[in-house]
Amino acid sequence: MKRKVRGPTLREEREGWGTQTDEINNPTLSRKTRQGWGTRTKAERSYRTMDITWLDEEERIGVGGGIWNSANMEKVAKLGITHIIDMQIEFNDNQLGPEEYGIKVLWNPTDDDFLAKPPKLFQAGMDFVQAAFKERADAKVFIHCAAGVHRAPMMALAVLCSIKQMSVDDARELIEDKRPVADFADVYVESVRAFLDGRGT
């Protein structure tokens, strides 16, 4: 049977992204990622369209794709979001004037390179979220990357385990249930586990 040539990945479609490889048998990639290469629809490739998935009933922790422009930042503000964790290495949301809307942004640049992530990456996110909830009773945190597939769900996993005291497996199941496009590479999950273990969780 002739092997079908995969189409361009989301990463390859973004200027300056280009770090994902053709190593389909790379064991650090999730099975879902390897099977899904080249199968995304046009709508799924429209990464300039902002989207958000709430992970809790109170709608205080959300995960999703990039904001990208000032119009979308205004939409974020209208949703009542007060804090943003931007996991993109390719774009800093502070360029969009979030302070105009009273929104605080943590730019936590992370490459989606399927390599282990250091504890300090997650600690920065934890400190930011804890401070947000402490300073504002109405705080809403939006965690995002470019497409809301790898990096943002990874950080959301750490947040749910730390803030909501959920197990890694339960938090992962919740995120995947709420946001089916979320894809957890084993190396990212293990990075979260290492962070939590280091905190005595």
C-alpha positions as a printed Julia matrix, in Angstrom:
201×3 Matrix{Float64}:
   0.0    0.0    0.0
   1.42   3.35  -1.03
   2.13   5.66   1.89
   0.19   8.91   1.79
   2.34  12.01   1.96
   1.31  14.17   4.89
   0.24  17.76   4.35
   1.81  20.73   6.11
   1.46  20.79   9.88
   0.1   23.75  11.8
   3.66  24.5   12.88
   4.93  24.58   9.3
   2.14  26.95   8.32
   3.31  29.52  10.87
   6.19  31.82  10.04
   9.16  31.07  12.2
   7.67  27.89  13.65
   9.16  25.05  11.64
  10.61  22.83  14.38
   8.32  19.83  13.99
   9.94  17.0   12.06
   8.92  14.12   9.89
   9.98  11.6   12.53
   6.66   9.81  12.58
   8.09   7.02  14.7
   9.55   9.43  17.27
   8.52   7.89  20.62
   8.37  11.28  22.34
   5.39  12.3   20.22
   1.93  11.21  21.2
   0.17   8.61  19.09
  -2.6   11.1   18.4
  -0.07  13.57  16.97
   1.58  10.99  14.72
  -1.74   9.65  13.43
  -3.21  13.11  12.89
  -0.45  14.67  10.83
  -1.83  15.92   7.55
  -5.47  15.32   8.46
  -6.45  18.73   9.85
  -9.31  20.56   8.15
  -9.15  24.06   6.74
 -11.08  25.33   9.76
  -8.58  23.75  12.13
  -5.77  25.44  10.24
  -7.39  28.87  10.66
  -5.2   29.61  13.62
  -5.88  33.33  13.5
  -9.38  32.69  14.84
  -9.41  32.99  18.61
 -10.99  30.19  20.6
 -11.32  29.3   24.27
 -12.45  26.23  26.19
 -13.46  26.62  29.84
 -12.22  23.81  32.04
 -14.32  24.5   35.14
 -17.96  25.28  35.82
 -17.09  28.69  37.24
 -15.3   29.57  33.97
 -12.21  30.76  35.8
  -9.63  28.62  33.98
  -9.68  28.47  30.2
  -7.42  27.05  27.55
  -7.21  27.77  23.85
  -5.44  29.14  20.82
  -3.69  32.4   20.03
  -5.16  35.87  20.42
  -3.03  37.37  17.65
  -4.62  40.83  17.25
  -6.12  43.75  19.15
  -9.68  42.91  18.11
  -9.36  39.49  19.72
  -7.8   41.02  22.84
 -10.92  43.15  23.15
 -13.05  39.99  22.86
 -10.99  38.4   25.6
 -11.67  41.4   27.83
 -15.4   41.23  27.15
 -15.35  37.61  28.36
 -14.18  38.91  31.71
 -10.7   37.42  31.41
  -8.32  39.23  33.73
  -5.11  37.23  33.34
  -3.43  35.5   30.41
  -0.64  32.95  30.31
   0.82  33.17  26.81
   2.84  30.03  26.09
   3.81  31.08  22.56
   7.46  31.54  21.79
   6.46  33.09  18.47
   4.24  35.93  19.75
   4.04  38.06  22.9
   0.51  39.19  23.79
   1.92  42.26  25.54
   2.21  43.76  22.05
  -1.6   43.88  21.91
  -2.06  46.4   24.72
  -3.71  44.17  27.34
  -3.18  46.82  30.04
  -5.74  48.97  28.22
  -8.33  46.41  29.32
  -6.9   45.82  32.78
  -5.53  42.41  31.73
  -2.24  41.09  33.05
  -0.15  38.87  30.77
   2.53  36.37  31.68
   4.56  35.71  28.58
   5.94  32.23  29.25
   7.62  31.48  25.87
   7.82  27.77  25.18
   8.91  25.91  22.08
   6.66  23.06  20.98
   9.67  20.86  20.33
   8.55  17.68  22.11
  11.4   17.94  24.58
  11.17  17.82  28.38
  10.22  21.15  29.98
  11.92  22.53  33.11
  10.09  22.95  36.44
  10.65  26.73  36.34
   8.35  26.94  33.33
   5.45  25.51  35.33
   6.4   27.37  38.5
   6.09  30.68  36.68
   2.57  29.72  35.62
   1.61  28.54  39.12
   2.85  31.72  40.76
   0.96  33.83  38.23
  -2.34  31.95  38.66
  -2.12  31.89  42.45
  -1.43  35.63  42.54
  -4.35  36.24  40.17
  -6.84  34.37  42.34
  -5.45  35.98  45.49
  -5.67  39.55  44.24
  -9.07  39.27  42.53
 -12.12  37.28  43.54
 -13.4   37.57  39.97
 -10.11  36.57  38.31
 -10.34  34.55  35.11
  -7.22  32.99  33.64
  -6.83  32.16  29.95
  -3.94  29.81  29.14
  -3.1   29.69  25.47
  -0.5   28.88  22.85
  -0.89  29.13  19.07
  -3.5   26.43  18.49
  -4.34  25.23  21.99
  -3.17  21.72  21.16
   0.12  21.08  22.99
   1.65  23.83  25.09
  -1.47  25.41  26.58
  -3.02  22.05  27.58
   0.34  21.11  29.12
   0.32  24.22  31.32
  -3.4   23.77  32.06
  -2.6   20.25  33.26
  -0.11  21.63  35.76
  -2.55  24.34  36.86
  -5.44  21.95  37.48
  -3.22  19.58  39.43
  -1.83  22.38  41.57
  -4.81  24.72  41.98
  -7.63  22.18  41.91
  -5.61  19.4   43.57
  -6.51  16.98  40.79
  -4.46  13.93  39.83
  -2.56  14.09  36.56
  -4.75  11.4   35.02
  -8.01  13.06  36.09
  -6.89  16.49  34.94
  -5.75  15.13  31.6
  -9.06  13.34  31.1
 -10.97  16.53  31.92
  -8.96  18.62  29.45
  -9.3   16.03  26.68
 -13.03  15.74  27.35
 -13.61  19.5   27.3
 -11.17  20.18  24.46
 -10.86  17.15  22.13
  -8.18  18.84  20.02
  -5.82  18.85  23.03
  -2.97  16.43  22.49
  -0.61  15.35  25.26
   2.82  14.19  24.21
   4.21  11.75  26.76
   7.27  13.9   27.36
   5.08  16.88  28.28
   2.99  14.84  30.71
   6.14  13.5   32.33
   7.46  17.06  32.61
   4.35  18.03  34.53
   4.69  14.97  36.77
   8.32  15.86  37.49
   7.29  19.39  38.42
   4.52  18.18  40.73
   6.78  15.57  42.33
   9.32  18.27  43.02
   6.66  20.23  44.87
   5.73  17.23  46.99
   2.42  16.75  45.15
